[in-house]
Amino acid sequence: MKIYYDEDANIEIIKGMNVSIIGYGSQGNAHANNLHESGVNVTVGLREGSSSWAKAEEAGLKVQTVADSVVQADFVMILAPDEFQKNIYDLPIPLHYAIL
């Protein structure tokens, strides 16, 4: 088994990208804040009226609707709860770039 450490990664690769994090629960919150604090351009994609919208803004993150957040994204991470992921993926927007 190979173990990877910080020195094995090159953050500069993702710093040049627009990253959209869909969801701001336990996973989305952690990923969005970590990337943002590392100097990555992060937008959090949420549904309108989400209770997480204000929380993400208070953390200093840019927040948009899911559709708006992915249109300019180079990299998309769907970190919403499992039961919502199919509906997010099926939105009529180009989510086929790089989805993890």
trRosetta pair geometry for C-beta under 8 A, 3 or more apart (Angstrom, degrees):
i j d omega theta_ij theta_ji phi_ij phi_ji
4 8 4.4 -124 -156 77 84 151
4 9 6.9 75 166 -45 119 94
5 8 5.3 107 54 -3 59 105
6 9 6.2 -71 -160 36 38 103
10 13 5.1 81 99 -16 99 103
11 14 6.2 -65 -164 46 52 97
11 15 5.9 61 142 -37 79 107
11 38 5.8 -120 -153 166 140 123
11 39 7.4 84 149 57 127 107
11 40 7.6 -114 -175 -59 97 102
12 15 5.3 -50 -140 27 36 120
12 16 7.1 32 166 -18 63 100
13 16 7.1 -76 -180 29 25 101
13 17 7.7 10 139 -15 59 115
14 17 5.2 -60 -157 31 52 118
14 19 6.7 27 -177 -59 104 129
14 35 7.3 -85 134 -143 134 110
14 40 5.5 -17 128 -114 101 125
14 75 7.0 -45 -136 18 95 162
15 38 7.7 -116 -85 127 96 90
15 39 5.5 2 -123 111 113 103
15 40 5.6 -112 -104 -96 53 67
15 41 7.8 93 -167 -4 48 80
17 40 7.3 -8 66 -156 82 100
17 41 7.1 -157 97 52 44 99
17 74 4.0 -119 -154 70 97 135
17 75 5.1 41 154 0 144 115
18 41 5.2 -50 -111 101 59 120
18 43 6.9 11 179 1 94 112
18 72 5.4 -45 117 129 162 88
18 73 5.1 -131 108 -121 97 44
18 74 5.1 114 45 2 71 90
18 75 7.4 167 83 29 47 75
19 35 6.0 -76 78 158 155 155
19 40 5.6 11 14 155 134 121
19 41 6.5 141 20 84 79 62
19 42 5.1 -29 77 -105 102 67
19 43 7.3 169 88 26 51 67
19 73 6.6 53 -145 -147 16 100
19 74 7.1 -47 -72 58 51 84
19 75 4.8 -24 -111 74 76 105
19 76 7.7 166 -162 -85 56 30
19 77 7.2 12 -177 1 100 103
20 42 7.8 141 -97 -160 24 58
20 43 5.1 -24 -108 72 72 96
20 44 7.7 137 -161 -111 61 15
20 45 5.2 35 -179 -25 107 118
20 69 4.3 130 -139 147 120 98
20 70 5.0 -147 77 -88 171 59
20 73 3.8 -62 -10 -92 115 145
20 75 7.2 175 26 89 68 52
20 76 4.8 -13 67 -112 105 76
20 77 7.3 -179 92 28 56 63
21 24 7.4 90 116 -81 111 71
21 28 5.1 138 155 -151 112 86
21 31 5.5 168 -124 98 135 112
21 32 4.3 -134 49 -77 161 98
21 35 7.5 168 -49 34 129 140
21 42 6.1 7 -4 -166 112 107
21 43 7.4 177 25 86 71 43
21 44 5.2 -31 71 -110 96 65
21 45 6.9 -179 83 19 40 79
21 77 5.3 -11 -116 64 65 104
21 79 6.0 -16 -172 22 87 123
22 28 7.0 -102 94 -109 31 128
22 44 7.9 137 -99 -167 23 56
22 45 4.4 -29 -103 69 71 113
22 46 7.8 159 -154 -72 56 43
22 66 5.7 49 -128 -127 109 100
22 69 7.1 158 -85 89 77 138
22 70 7.5 2 -66 -61 115 111
22 76 6.6 29 -19 -175 110 95
22 77 6.7 -164 22 92 77 51
22 78 4.6 -17 61 -118 127 59
22 79 6.2 151 74 30 63 64
22 80 5.5 -51 130 -29 94 102
22 88 6.0 119 163 -171 149 148
23 27 6.9 24 108 75 125 95
23 28 3.7 -163 104 -50 77 144
23 44 7.9 -102 69 -164 23 92
23 45 7.7 -1 -13 76 43 76
23 46 7.3 112 -97 -97 24 75
23 52 7.9 30 -172 81 46 168
23 78 6.9 76 -3 -174 116 51
23 79 4.2 -139 65 87 123 71
23 80 3.6 -170 -72 -75 125 58
23 81 7.3 162 -130 -13 138 54
23 84 7.9 140 -87 80 116 132
24 28 4.4 -103 -92 107 29 126
24 29 5.3 78 -176 -67 67 74
24 32 6.6 -28 -114 11 85 151
24 44 5.3 37 -71 -168 115 137
24 46 6.1 -32 0 -78 113 120
24 50 7.5 110 36 143 113 139
24 52 3.9 158 74 163 118 137
24 53 8.0 148 32 -70 149 31
24 55 6.4 160 136 84 134 113
24 56 4.8 -89 -121 -65 158 117
25 28 5.5 78 34 26 56 103
25 29 6.4 -102 107 -11 19 101
25 52 7.1 -85 -64 -87 53 149
25 79 7.2 -151 46 134 88 93
25 80 7.3 101 4 -134 115 41
25 81 6.6 63 -8 -52 159 84
26 29 6.2 -53 -138 35 16 113
26 30 6.6 13 161 -14 55 112
27 30 6.0 -61 -149 38 28 108
27 31 6.2 17 161 -10 67 111
27 79 4.2 -143 107 -171 113 119
28 31 6.0 -60 -140 43 28 105
28 32 5.7 24 165 -17 67 114
28 44 6.8 95 167 -138 116 105
28 52 7.9 51 89 171 134 155
28 77 7.8 165 -111 106 75 107
28 79 4.0 163 -69 92 80 124
28 80 7.2 30 -48 -69 134 48
29 32 6.2 -60 -139 39 20 106
29 33 6.2 8 167 -8 60 114
29 52 7.9 -120 -71 -153 100 122
29 55 7.7 -40 -107 132 114 124
29 56 7.8 -130 -107 -90 74 83
29 59 7.8 165 -149 -52 84 167
30 33 6.4 -65 -144 42 20 102
30 34 6.1 18 162 -18 61 115
31 34 5.9 -60 -143 39 25 110
31 35 6.1 18 163 -12 64 111
31 77 6.2 -97 142 101 158 156
31 79 6.1 177 25 -51 140 163
32 35 6.2 -62 -147 41 24 105
32 36 6.0 23 158 -18 63 114
32 42 5.2 145 -153 164 75 144
32 44 5.3 17 -124 -81 153 105
32 56 6.9 -24 122 -135 158 106
32 59 7.6 89 111 104 113 145
32 61 5.7 21 158 -114 123 152
33 36 5.6 -56 -139 40 30 112
33 37 6.0 26 162 -16 66 110
33 59 5.9 -80 -95 176 105 139
33 61 7.4 -87 -82 -57 64 124
34 37 6.1 -60 -146 41 24 107
34 38 6.3 18 154 -15 61 113
35 38 5.6 -64 -148 41 31 110
35 40 4.0 -55 172 55 92 135
35 42 5.0 118 98 -68 116 131
36 39 8.0 93 177 -30 28 11
36 40 6.4 -83 -79 63 30 79
36 42 4.6 -86 -71 29 88 133
36 59 7.6 109 68 136 159 106
36 60 6.9 152 157 95 143 100
36 61 5.9 -96 -81 -95 157 91
42 61 6.1 -51 101 -139 107 103
42 62 7.1 163 98 39 58 92
43 61 7.5 137 -132 172 30 92
43 62 4.7 -49 -111 92 76 108
43 63 7.2 151 -169 -100 72 21
43 64 5.7 -3 178 16 122 108
43 69 4.6 -170 122 -142 119 96
43 72 7.9 69 8 71 154 105
43 73 7.1 -122 48 -82 117 101
44 52 7.9 -116 153 130 139 112
44 56 4.5 -103 53 -161 160 153
44 61 5.1 53 -10 139 117 135
44 62 7.0 163 18 86 73 52
44 63 4.9 -25 68 -107 99 76
44 64 7.6 150 77 28 51 60
44 69 6.9 -79 106 -121 21 151
45 63 7.9 160 -87 -157 20 61
45 64 6.1 -28 -106 78 66 78
45 65 6.7 16 -155 134 80 29
45 66 4.1 85 165 -113 117 51
45 67 7.9 143 -152 11 121 27
45 68 7.5 173 -119 65 95 68
45 69 3.3 -142 -81 50 100 150
45 70 6.3 14 -80 -37 156 85
46 50 4.0 -98 167 27 122 156
46 52 5.7 -159 -118 78 145 105
46 53 5.3 -157 84 -80 151 81
46 56 7.1 -176 -27 9 137 149
46 63 6.1 -12 18 -166 115 107
46 64 7.8 146 31 82 70 31
46 65 7.0 -83 73 -123 50 36
46 66 6.8 -168 39 -53 6 77
47 50 5.1 119 62 -53 72 104
47 65 7.0 35 -130 -141 30 80
47 66 6.6 -6 -73 -17 58 110
48 65 5.9 -19 -50 -99 85 106
49 53 7.7 159 99 -12 6 137
50 53 4.8 123 73 -35 89 92
51 54 7.5 -48 -178 28 45 99
51 55 7.5 41 135 -10 65 114
52 55 5.0 -62 -156 43 54 118
52 56 5.9 52 150 -23 83 103
53 56 6.2 -61 -154 35 26 106
53 57 6.5 20 153 -13 63 110
53 63 5.5 136 -150 153 73 155
54 57 5.6 -57 -146 40 34 111
54 58 6.1 38 155 -23 67 106
55 58 5.7 -54 -148 35 28 113
55 59 6.7 26 152 -18 61 106
56 59 5.7 -56 -153 35 34 112
56 61 4.6 -68 173 67 86 124
56 63 4.8 113 96 -77 127 123
57 60 7.7 69 178 -57 35 12
57 61 6.6 -100 -88 62 29 70
57 63 5.4 -74 -62 3 86 129
63 69 8.0 -43 -166 -81 38 125
64 68 4.0 -109 163 93 126 116
64 69 4.3 163 72 -63 108 83
65 68 4.7 84 54 14 84 103
65 69 6.7 -156 84 -11 38 91
66 69 5.9 -62 -145 36 25 110
66 70 6.5 10 165 -11 63 111
66 88 6.1 -120 -162 -141 156 97
66 91 6.4 173 111 -35 125 171
66 93 7.7 174 123 36 86 151
67 70 6.6 -72 -152 37 24 99
67 71 6.8 34 157 -38 62 104
67 91 6.2 -139 -82 162 89 139
67 93 4.8 -180 -133 -60 79 149
68 71 6.1 -46 -151 12 32 116
69 72 7.9 -86 -174 44 28 84
69 73 6.5 37 145 -45 65 122
70 73 4.8 -56 -143 19 45 127
70 76 5.3 22 -123 -98 102 134
70 93 5.7 108 78 132 124 132
70 94 7.1 -168 132 75 110 65
70 95 5.8 -16 175 -96 158 75
70 97 7.7 -180 -175 16 97 124
71 93 6.6 -87 -72 -163 79 119
71 94 7.3 89 -116 43 55 98
73 76 5.1 85 123 -68 148 86
73 97 6.7 177 101 54 91 154
74 97 7.0 -149 -171 160 30 144
74 98 7.3 10 145 25 56 126
75 97 7.2 -128 -95 117 28 119
75 98 5.0 -40 -124 77 64 128
76 95 6.2 -104 88 -150 166 76
76 97 6.1 104 4 61 109 108
76 98 6.2 146 30 74 72 65
76 99 5.3 -22 85 -97 104 69
76 100 7.7 174 95 17 56 73
77 99 7.6 142 -106 -152 29 52
77 100 5.1 -24 -116 58 78 103
78 85 5.7 103 145 -133 133 96
78 88 5.8 150 -138 105 126 142
78 89 6.9 -25 -82 -66 167 88
78 95 8.0 42 -58 -169 122 128
78 99 6.0 13 -6 -161 109 102
78 100 7.4 179 27 72 70 51
80 84 4.5 -78 138 83 128 120
80 85 5.8 169 73 -76 100 69
80 88 5.8 135 31 -33 147 152
81 84 5.2 75 66 14 81 104
81 85 7.5 -133 97 -33 40 85
82 85 5.8 -42 -151 0 36 119
84 87 5.7 -64 -165 46 58 110
84 88 5.9 58 142 -25 84 107
85 88 5.6 -57 -146 37 34 112
85 89 6.1 32 159 -18 69 108
86 89 5.8 -58 -146 39 30 110
86 90 6.1 22 157 -15 66 113
87 90 5.8 -59 -141 42 29 109
87 91 7.3 58 152 -50 58 81
88 91 6.0 -26 -167 -15 37 113
88 95 7.5 134 142 -114 78 163
89 95 5.9 -151 -140 100 54 151
89 99 7.4 78 -114 -161 101 164
91 95 6.6 91 59 -28 96 131
94 97 6.6 69 138 -38 97 93
95 99 6.0 46 159 -70 89 131
96 99 7.1 -59 -125 -12 28 116
